[in-house]
Amino acid sequence: MSQSEEVIFSKIIDFIQKIGIPFEICEINQEMFLPGLRIENGVLQIEKEKLTYIGDTLHEAGHIALMTPEERENNSGSLENEVHKAATEMAVIAWTYAACLEIGIEPSVVFHAYGYKGESENIIYNFSNGHYIGVPILQWYGMTNERIDLAQSKTIAYPEMISWLRQ
């Protein structure tokens, strides 16, 4: 990893840790969909040397964040057989975009040209222009919303998040 990639990777890891997603830097001996990343009982396993794109780390953390606590505890391996795969993927894309803004990294770090079935530029363009996909799912999960927080007299609206982890 270059020095700038190390800085970005460090920001991603700090964020994942801050919001409470367990992770470990370790060796991964299985071939996975995303090289260098695996989920084991809700723990994001990361082998830095095998990572192709550091932004994939944040995206995989998003998958863990959107699981219920029970799912997080019991989920291991690949997410390829997930029941609501398309809906979950859209919600993870929305979560990841908000996370990029929260931690101050360019969305292109996650939405790189070699991912998202060639639609990365469209995702970035749409989100940066307020055309969001997946946000209603995050709202349904109670993670973001457009509401008045009477205690703070503040409107909370995507890309701000009420919670980074699904409860």
N, CA, C and O of each residue as an XYZ file, in Angstrom:
668
protein
N       0.835     -1.186      0.000
C       0.000      0.000      0.000
C       0.875      1.243      0.000
O       1.903      1.311      0.675
N       0.440      2.208     -0.768
C       1.148      3.483     -0.767
C       0.860      4.216      0.544
O      -0.024      3.821      1.304
N       1.606      5.274      0.796
C       1.407      6.042      2.028
C       0.003      6.638      2.079
O      -0.634      6.621      3.132
N      -0.489      7.167      0.952
C      -1.839      7.745      0.942
C      -2.907      6.664      1.151
O      -3.924      6.913      1.797
N      -2.676      5.471      0.606
C      -3.613      4.369      0.833
C      -3.600      3.947      2.300
O      -4.644      3.609      2.859
N      -2.429      3.965      2.922
C      -2.329      3.633      4.354
C      -3.138      4.616      5.198
O      -3.805      4.217      6.152
N      -3.079      5.895      4.847
C      -3.831      6.918      5.581
C      -5.333      6.669      5.428
O      -6.074      6.719      6.410
N      -5.777      6.405      4.215
C      -7.198      6.148      3.963
C      -7.631      4.865      4.669
O      -8.688      4.831      5.298
N      -6.821      3.811      4.569
C      -7.133      2.547      5.227
C      -7.258      2.765      6.739
O      -8.153      2.211      7.376
N      -6.375      3.558      7.298
C      -6.415      3.858      8.723
C      -7.713      4.583      9.099
O      -8.299      4.291     10.141
N      -8.163      5.518      8.267
C      -9.428      6.216      8.512
C     -10.597      5.233      8.497
O     -11.502      5.317      9.327
N     -10.565      4.303      7.543
C     -11.629      3.299      7.436
C     -11.647      2.423      8.689
O     -12.705      2.194      9.274
N     -10.482      1.938      9.095
C     -10.382      1.073     10.278
C     -10.814      1.828     11.532
O     -11.529      1.274     12.366
N     -10.393      3.077     11.676
C     -10.800      3.875     12.836
C     -12.322      4.017     12.894
O     -12.918      3.912     13.965
N     -12.946      4.256     11.743
C     -14.402      4.397     11.684
C     -15.093      3.085     12.047
O     -16.024      3.074     12.852
N     -14.643      1.987     11.459
C     -15.236      0.675     11.739
C     -15.161      0.383     13.240
O     -16.122     -0.098     13.840
N     -14.027      0.677     13.823
C     -13.840      0.442     15.257
C     -14.754      1.351     16.074
O     -15.377      0.902     17.036
N     -14.835      2.627     15.697
C     -15.644      3.611     16.425
C     -17.119      3.221     16.461
O     -17.785      3.414     17.478
N     -17.636      2.674     15.361
C     -19.066      2.346     15.322
C     -19.364      0.965     15.893
O     -20.530      0.596     16.039
N     -18.331      0.202     16.217
C     -18.544     -1.057     16.917
C     -18.581     -2.310     16.064
O     -19.124     -3.330     16.487
N     -18.011     -2.249     14.869
C     -17.917     -3.464     14.053
C     -16.601     -4.149     14.404
O     -15.528     -3.571     14.231
N     -16.687     -5.382     14.896
C     -15.447     -6.081     15.237
C     -14.672     -6.468     13.974
O     -15.256     -6.848     12.959
N     -13.351     -6.363     14.063
C     -12.508     -6.730     12.925
C     -11.209     -7.313     13.446
O     -10.847     -7.129     14.609
N     -10.522     -8.011     12.578
C      -9.185     -8.489     12.906
C      -8.342     -8.501     11.647
O      -8.805     -8.858     10.564
N      -7.096     -8.102     11.819
C      -6.124     -8.182     10.740
C      -5.503     -9.573     10.875
O      -4.895     -9.893     11.896
N      -5.660    -10.383      9.853
C      -5.220    -11.771      9.958
C      -4.952    -12.348      8.571
O      -5.152    -11.680      7.556
N      -4.510    -13.563      8.549
C      -4.304    -14.279      7.300
C      -5.613    -14.968      6.920
O      -6.274    -15.569      7.767
N      -5.979    -14.879      5.647
C      -7.188    -15.532      5.142
C      -6.740    -16.570      4.118
O      -6.153    -16.228      3.092
N      -7.017    -17.819      4.401
C      -6.532    -18.901      3.545
C      -7.535    -19.370      2.507
O      -7.202    -20.191      1.653
N      -8.765    -18.857      2.568
C      -9.771    -19.241      1.584
C      -9.855    -18.179      0.498
O      -9.565    -17.006      0.734
N     -10.251    -18.603     -0.683
C     -10.495    -17.649     -1.754
C     -11.873    -17.050     -1.531
O     -12.854    -17.779     -1.382
N     -11.950    -15.744     -1.508
C     -13.209    -15.054     -1.237
C     -13.598    -14.197     -2.438
O     -12.786    -13.940     -3.327
N     -14.862    -13.761     -2.445
C     -15.373    -12.901     -3.512
C     -14.533    -11.631     -3.623
O     -14.169    -11.218     -4.723
N     -14.228    -11.014     -2.483
C     -13.352     -9.847     -2.452
C     -12.040    -10.264     -1.796
O     -12.020    -10.596     -0.611
N     -10.956    -10.250     -2.546
C      -9.671    -10.692     -1.979
C      -9.300     -9.918     -0.723
O      -9.401     -8.693     -0.674
N      -8.863    -10.668      0.301
C      -8.400    -10.061      1.534
C      -9.479     -9.728      2.534
O      -9.194     -9.117      3.565
N     -10.724    -10.116      2.257
C     -11.833     -9.799      3.165
C     -12.720    -11.022      3.369
O     -13.039    -11.745      2.425
N     -13.107    -11.235      4.617
C     -13.982    -12.345      4.958
C     -14.756    -11.960      6.213
O     -14.257    -11.212      7.054
N     -15.973    -12.475      6.333
C     -16.769    -12.281      7.541
C     -16.824    -13.618      8.272
O     -17.169    -14.646      7.688
N     -16.480    -13.590      9.551
C     -16.499    -14.794     10.380
C     -17.230    -14.484     11.679
O     -16.715    -13.769     12.538
N     -18.450    -15.034     11.815
C     -19.288    -14.778     13.003
C     -19.401    -13.285     13.301
O     -19.278    -12.860     14.450
N     -19.633    -12.506     12.268
C     -19.821    -11.068     12.415
C     -18.554    -10.251     12.545
O     -18.613     -9.029     12.681
N     -17.410    -10.912     12.505
C     -16.119    -10.220     12.588
C     -15.587    -10.037     11.167
O     -15.522    -10.994     10.396
N     -15.212     -8.823     10.831
C     -14.621     -8.552      9.525
C     -13.147     -8.918      9.591
O     -12.365     -8.265     10.281
N     -12.779     -9.959      8.874
C     -11.380    -10.370      8.804
C     -10.750     -9.681      7.600
O     -11.330     -9.640      6.515
N      -9.555     -9.144      7.812
C      -8.873     -8.358      6.780
C      -7.438     -8.855      6.655
O      -6.697     -8.910      7.636
N      -7.062     -9.212      5.435
C      -5.662     -9.497      5.140
C      -5.191     -8.402      4.192
O      -5.427     -8.449      2.985
N      -4.514     -7.411      4.780
C      -4.125     -6.210      4.031
C      -3.351     -6.525      2.755
O      -3.564     -5.885      1.725
N      -2.465     -7.495      2.820
C      -1.612     -7.805      1.671
C      -2.409     -8.325      0.475
O      -1.956     -8.216     -0.665
N      -3.583     -8.884      0.724
C      -4.396     -9.442     -0.366
C      -5.466     -8.477     -0.869
O      -6.107     -8.746     -1.885
N      -5.668     -7.362     -0.175
C      -6.696     -6.407     -0.603
C      -6.366     -5.869     -1.987
O      -5.249     -5.418     -2.242
N      -7.340     -5.923     -2.867
C      -7.166     -5.323     -4.188
C      -7.519     -3.841     -4.133
O      -6.822     -3.006     -4.710
N      -8.610     -3.522     -3.432
C      -9.076     -2.136     -3.294
C      -9.414     -1.906     -1.823
O     -10.265     -2.601     -1.267
N      -8.757     -0.941     -1.192
C      -8.959     -0.713      0.241
C     -10.393     -0.300      0.563
O     -10.886     -0.575      1.657
N     -11.063      0.355     -0.375
C     -12.444      0.778     -0.153
C     -13.406     -0.375      0.015
O     -14.476     -0.211      0.602
N     -13.041     -1.548     -0.493
C     -13.897     -2.725     -0.326
C     -14.068     -3.063      1.153
O     -15.068     -3.663      1.544
N     -13.095     -2.678      1.969
C     -13.165     -2.914      3.410
C     -14.378     -2.194      4.003
O     -15.111     -2.767      4.809
N     -14.585     -0.947      3.606
C     -15.712     -0.175      4.119
C     -17.031     -0.756      3.623
O     -18.006     -0.814      4.372
N     -17.062     -1.182      2.379
C     -18.286     -1.768      1.835
C     -18.666     -3.049      2.586
O     -19.836     -3.246      2.912
N     -17.700     -3.909      2.858
C     -17.988     -5.145      3.592
C     -18.424     -4.836      5.022
O     -19.287     -5.521      5.570
N     -17.834     -3.816      5.622
C     -18.273     -3.388      6.951
C     -19.741     -2.969      6.895
O     -20.493     -3.198      7.843
N     -20.144     -2.357      5.789
C     -21.541     -1.970      5.605
C     -22.479     -3.162      5.626
O     -23.584     -3.081      6.161
N     -22.038     -4.273      5.043
C     -22.864     -5.483      5.088
C     -23.074     -5.939      6.529
O     -24.178     -6.324      6.914
N     -22.006     -5.890      7.316
C     -22.117     -6.282      8.730
C     -23.021     -5.293      9.469
O     -23.859     -5.704     10.272
N     -22.862     -4.012      9.209
C     -23.641     -2.974      9.887
C     -25.136     -3.131      9.639
O     -25.938     -2.816     10.518
N     -25.521     -3.605      8.477
C     -26.933     -3.714      8.133
C     -27.571     -5.026      8.586
O     -28.779     -5.208      8.438
N     -26.783     -5.925      9.127
C     -27.345     -7.161      9.673
C     -27.964     -6.863     11.041
O     -27.540     -5.943     11.739
N     -28.969     -7.653     11.410
C     -29.482     -7.564     12.778
C     -28.388     -8.087     13.708
O     -27.483     -8.788     13.256
N     -28.455     -7.760     14.993
C     -27.443     -8.296     15.918
C     -27.322     -9.825     15.852
O     -26.218    -10.365     15.919
N     -28.448    -10.513     15.724
C     -28.427    -11.979     15.626
C     -27.726    -12.436     14.340
O     -26.933    -13.378     14.358
N     -28.026    -11.762     13.231
C     -27.368    -12.107     11.966
C     -25.868    -11.855     12.049
O     -25.070    -12.663     11.572
N     -25.486    -10.738     12.651
C     -24.057    -10.430     12.787
C     -23.337    -11.532     13.545
O     -22.249    -11.954     13.153
N     -23.938    -11.996     14.625
C     -23.335    -13.032     15.455
C     -23.127    -14.347     14.713
O     -22.151    -15.059     14.951
N     -24.051    -14.661     13.814
C     -24.068    -15.988     13.198
C     -23.648    -16.026     11.742
O     -23.712    -17.086     11.118
N     -23.217    -14.899     11.177
C     -22.902    -14.871      9.751
C     -21.422    -15.082      9.508
O     -20.571    -14.428     10.111
N     -21.132    -16.014      8.607
C     -19.742    -16.298      8.239
C     -19.654    -16.569      6.755
O     -20.610    -17.026      6.129
N     -18.478    -16.276      6.199
C     -18.193    -16.609      4.806
C     -18.740    -15.612      3.822
O     -18.673    -14.403      4.041
N     -19.280    -16.121      2.742
C     -19.746    -15.304      1.638
C     -21.184    -14.868      1.853
O     -21.962    -15.578      2.491
N     -21.538    -13.718      1.330
C     -22.904    -13.223      1.397
C     -23.654    -13.489      0.100
O     -24.727    -12.931     -0.131
N     -23.093    -14.332     -0.735
C     -23.664    -14.594     -2.058
C     -25.055    -15.206     -2.008
O     -25.833    -15.021     -2.944
N     -25.394    -15.931     -0.941
C     -26.692    -16.601     -0.865
C     -27.709    -15.833     -0.028
O     -28.719    -16.397      0.393
N     -27.453    -14.578      0.208
C     -28.352    -13.757      1.011
C     -29.739    -13.687      0.363
O     -29.856    -13.578     -0.857
N     -30.787    -13.752      1.190
C     -32.156    -13.829      0.687
C     -32.556    -12.570     -0.081
O     -33.045    -12.669     -1.207
N     -32.361    -11.405      0.499
C     -32.760    -10.141     -0.137
C     -31.524     -9.428     -0.667
O     -31.291     -8.258     -0.362
N     -30.752    -10.127     -1.446
C     -29.435     -9.654     -1.877
C     -29.481     -8.287     -2.564
O     -28.694     -7.406     -2.216
N     -30.380     -8.089     -3.525
C     -30.418     -6.828     -4.280
C     -30.782     -5.657     -3.375
O     -30.145     -4.605     -3.437
N     -31.802     -5.831     -2.536
C     -32.214     -4.754     -1.632
C     -31.109     -4.438     -0.632
O     -30.826     -3.273     -0.352
N     -30.492     -5.480     -0.101
C     -29.406     -5.277      0.854
C     -28.250     -4.555      0.197
O     -27.665     -3.652      0.796
N     -27.913     -4.930     -1.009
C     -26.798     -4.285     -1.717
C     -27.082     -2.802     -1.929
O     -26.184     -1.976     -1.766
N     -28.311     -2.451     -2.287
C     -28.649     -1.031     -2.462
C     -28.514     -0.274     -1.140
O     -28.010      0.848     -1.112
N     -28.964     -0.888     -0.055
C     -28.849     -0.243      1.256
C     -27.389     -0.104      1.668
O     -27.005      0.915      2.244
N     -26.576     -1.106      1.383
C     -25.147     -1.040      1.718
C     -24.470      0.062      0.905
O     -23.591      0.756      1.416
N     -24.868      0.224     -0.338
C     -24.311      1.300     -1.162
C     -24.633      2.651     -0.514
O     -23.761      3.515     -0.413
N     -25.880      2.834     -0.077
C     -26.265      4.096      0.576
C     -25.493      4.280      1.883
O     -25.005      5.375      2.163
N     -25.378      3.222      2.682
C     -24.642      3.285      3.948
C     -23.185      3.665      3.682
O     -22.619      4.512      4.372
N     -22.587      3.026      2.673
C     -21.176      3.247      2.358
C     -20.932      4.676      1.890
O     -19.938      5.294      2.271
N     -21.828      5.201      1.073
C     -21.677      6.580      0.613
C     -21.712      7.540      1.815
O     -20.881      8.442      1.918
N     -22.672      7.337      2.712
C     -22.757      8.181      3.909
C     -21.501      8.030      4.764
O     -21.010      9.009      5.326
N     -20.982      6.813      4.865
C     -19.763      6.570      5.648
C     -18.566      7.300      5.034
O     -17.743      7.857      5.760
N     -18.467      7.300      3.714
C     -17.374      8.037      3.045
C     -17.412      9.504      3.435
O     -16.380     10.096      3.753
N     -18.599     10.089      3.410
C     -18.733     11.502      3.775
C     -18.396     11.710      5.243
O     -17.744     12.691      5.603
N     -18.840     10.788      6.091
C     -18.607     10.906      7.537
C     -17.115     10.891      7.874
O     -16.655     11.655      8.722
N     -16.365     10.011      7.201
C     -14.943      9.889      7.558
C     -14.030     10.726      6.677
O     -12.820     10.780      6.898
N     -14.614     11.377      5.678
C     -13.837     12.309      4.869
C     -12.954     11.670      3.815
O     -11.833     12.119      3.574
N     -13.466     10.613      3.187
C     -12.725     10.038      2.058
C     -13.557     10.188      0.796
O     -14.785     10.258      0.850
N     -12.888     10.235     -0.317
C     -13.577     10.355     -1.600
C     -14.409      9.101     -1.859
O     -13.906      7.992     -1.677
N     -15.664      9.245     -2.278
C     -16.474      8.073     -2.592
C     -15.833      7.158     -3.641
O     -16.112      5.960     -3.663
N     -14.986      7.706     -4.502
C     -14.326      6.888     -5.527
C     -13.371      5.851     -4.929
O     -12.981      4.906     -5.616
N     -12.991      6.017     -3.653
C     -12.163      5.005     -2.988
C     -12.954      3.697     -2.873
O     -12.410      2.611     -3.075
N     -14.234      3.819     -2.549
C     -15.093      2.641     -2.431
C     -15.714      2.303     -3.778
O     -15.694      1.151     -4.212
N     -16.257      3.302     -4.424
C     -16.942      3.087     -5.699
C     -15.934      3.234     -6.834
O     -16.003      4.163     -7.638
N     -15.001      2.295     -6.873
C     -13.917      2.324     -7.850
C     -14.390      1.746     -9.184
O     -15.421      1.076     -9.256
N     -13.636      2.011    -10.210
C     -14.024      1.644    -11.576
C     -14.168      0.143    -11.798
O     -14.797     -0.273    -12.771
N     -13.600     -0.678    -10.916
C     -13.620     -2.129    -11.129
C     -14.689     -2.832    -10.307
O     -14.712     -4.061    -10.239
N     -15.566     -2.068     -9.689
C     -16.637     -2.660     -8.893
C     -17.994     -2.191     -9.375
O     -18.100     -1.376    -10.291
N     -19.015     -2.712     -8.749
C     -20.383     -2.263     -8.962
C     -20.849     -2.416    -10.411
O     -21.578     -1.579    -10.944
N     -20.406     -3.504    -11.024
C     -20.821     -3.857    -12.389
C     -20.644     -2.699    -13.363
O     -21.464     -2.498    -14.259
N     -19.563     -1.937    -13.181
C     -19.253     -0.839    -14.082
C     -20.090      0.413    -13.862
O     -20.032      1.336    -14.674
N     -20.856      0.466    -12.799
C     -21.765      1.592    -12.553
C     -21.258      2.567    -11.488
O     -22.020      3.407    -11.008
N     -19.999      2.464    -11.120
C     -19.460      3.313    -10.052
C     -19.633      4.801    -10.331
O     -20.062      5.552     -9.455
N     -19.305      5.224    -11.532
C     -19.441      6.652    -11.867
C     -20.883      7.108    -11.732
O     -21.146      8.203    -11.235
N     -21.820      6.273    -12.172
C     -23.243      6.622    -12.058
C     -23.675      6.711    -10.596
O     -24.441      7.601    -10.226
N     -23.186      5.791     -9.766
C     -23.529      5.815     -8.341
C     -23.032      7.122     -7.726
O     -23.786      7.821     -7.050
N     -21.779      7.445     -7.958
C     -21.207      8.673     -7.397
C     -21.956      9.901     -7.909
O     -22.284     10.797     -7.131
N     -22.226      9.945     -9.207
C     -22.938     11.084     -9.792
C     -24.318     11.240     -9.156
O     -24.698     12.334     -8.737
N     -25.061     10.140     -9.088
C     -26.419     10.210     -8.537
C     -26.421     10.615     -7.075
O     -27.193     11.490     -6.683
N     -25.571      9.997     -6.253
C     -25.539     10.335     -4.843
C     -25.081     11.773     -4.620
O     -25.629     12.470     -3.766
N     -24.095     12.220     -5.369
C     -23.607     13.585     -5.172
C     -24.623     14.624     -5.633
O     -24.507     15.803     -5.297
N     -25.616     14.188     -6.399
C     -26.685     15.087     -6.839
C     -28.005     14.831     -6.116
O     -29.062     15.277     -6.563
N     -27.938     14.115     -5.003
C     -29.125     13.904     -4.178
C     -30.096     12.871     -4.692
O     -31.239     12.820     -4.237
N     -29.671     12.041     -5.635
C     -30.521     10.972     -6.171
C     -30.058      9.664     -5.533
O     -29.159      8.992     -6.038
N     -30.685      9.324     -4.429
C     -30.217      8.220     -3.611
C     -30.984      6.934     -3.890
O     -32.200      6.942     -4.081
N     -30.247      5.835     -3.909
C     -30.869      4.517     -3.911
C     -30.593      3.895     -2.546
O     -29.590      4.215     -1.908
N     -31.453      3.033     -2.110
C     -31.222      2.287     -0.882
C     -31.565      3.014      0.397
O     -31.642      2.381      1.450
N     -31.775      4.314      0.350
C     -32.034      5.080      1.565
C     -33.356      4.666      2.232
O     -33.401      4.592      3.460
N     -34.430      4.393      1.482
C     -35.654      3.948      2.165
C     -35.446      2.680      3.011
O     -36.119      2.495      4.026
N     -34.541      1.832      2.604
C     -34.254      0.631      3.403
C     -33.564      1.044      4.699
O     -33.900      0.533      5.768
N     -32.606      1.963      4.615
C     -31.949      2.455      5.827
C     -32.965      3.136      6.747
O     -32.882      3.003      7.968
N     -33.915      3.860      6.170
C     -34.965      4.489      6.967
C     -35.835      3.421      7.631
O     -36.180      3.548      8.806
N     -36.180      2.399      6.909
C     -37.003      1.313      7.432
C     -36.289      0.606      8.590
O     -36.927      0.170      9.548
N     -34.963      0.497      8.490
C     -34.161     -0.103      9.561
C     -33.980      0.845     10.751
O     -33.459      0.433     11.787
N     -34.401      2.108     10.620
C     -34.250      3.079     11.690
C     -32.854      3.672     11.788
O     -32.482      4.216     12.828
N     -32.076      3.572     10.710
C     -30.681      4.031     10.732
C     -30.521      5.471     10.253
O     -29.547      6.139     10.600
N     -31.460      5.942      9.469
C     -31.482      7.329      9.017
C     -32.937      7.691      8.810
O     -33.805      6.818      8.775
N     -33.198      8.950      8.676
C     -34.570      9.367      8.507
C     -34.597     10.827      8.140
O     -33.567     11.500      8.118
N     -35.765     11.300      7.857
C     -35.980     12.731      7.729
C     -36.987     13.066      8.810
O     -38.196     12.946      8.611
N     -36.480     13.484      9.949
C     -37.353     13.763     11.081
C     -36.755     14.885     11.913
O     -35.580     15.226     11.778
N     -37.569     15.436     12.754
C     -37.121     16.453     13.695
C     -36.739     15.759     14.997
O     -37.535     15.013     15.568
N     -35.548     16.001     15.450
C     -35.098     15.523     16.758
C     -35.425     16.647     17.739
O     -34.689     17.629     17.839
N     -36.528     16.495     18.455
C     -36.994     17.567     19.336
C     -35.997     17.897     20.437
O     -35.918     19.042     20.880
N     -35.241     16.908     20.878
C     -34.254     17.156     21.930
C     -33.158     18.094     21.454
O     -32.630     18.893     22.227
N     -32.822     17.989     20.170
C     -31.742     18.822     19.634
C     -32.262     19.896     18.674
O     -31.482     20.708     18.176
N     -33.569     19.905     18.411
C     -34.160     20.811     17.421
C     -33.394     20.748     16.108
O     -33.029     21.770     15.528
N     -33.163     19.544     15.663
C     -32.345     19.352     14.470
C     -33.015     18.338     13.540
O     -33.561     17.333     13.996
N     -32.968     18.603     12.270
C     -33.462     17.649     11.296
C     -32.361     16.649     10.987
O     -31.239     17.031     10.656
N     -32.682     15.384     11.096
C     -31.729     14.341     10.734
C     -32.188     13.762      9.407
O     -33.261     13.164      9.323
N     -31.393     13.934      8.391
C     -31.750     13.447      7.063
C     -30.514     12.867      6.393
O     -29.400     13.356      6.582
N     -30.726     11.827      5.614
C     -29.623     11.219      4.883
C     -28.907     12.304      4.080
O     -29.567     13.133      3.453
N     -27.586     12.317      4.084
C     -26.645     11.269      4.460
C     -26.242     11.241      5.938
O     -25.356     10.470      6.306
N     -26.862     12.050      6.787
C     -26.619     11.899      8.225
C     -27.283     10.612      8.672
O     -28.315     10.207      8.137
N     -26.676      9.977      9.658
C     -27.209      8.719     10.152
C     -27.600      8.871     11.617
O     -26.902      9.523     12.394
N     -28.718      8.264     11.982
C     -29.131      8.165     13.368
C     -28.275      7.116     14.056
O     -27.824      7.299     15.187
N     -28.062      6.024     13.356
C     -27.263      4.912     13.883
C     -26.492      4.287     12.734
O     -27.011      4.149     11.627
N     -25.250      3.911     13.006
C     -24.430      3.246     11.981
C     -24.610      1.735     12.015
O     -24.206      1.048     11.077
N     -25.208      1.207     13.076
C     -25.449     -0.234     13.188
C     -26.930     -0.491     13.320
O     -27.624      0.191     14.074
N     -27.413     -1.470     12.590
C     -28.813     -1.867     12.697
C     -29.033     -2.546     14.044
O     -28.233     -3.372     14.483
N     -30.131     -2.180     14.685
C     -30.442     -2.759     16.003
C     -31.439     -3.877     15.907
O     -31.805     -4.468     16.923
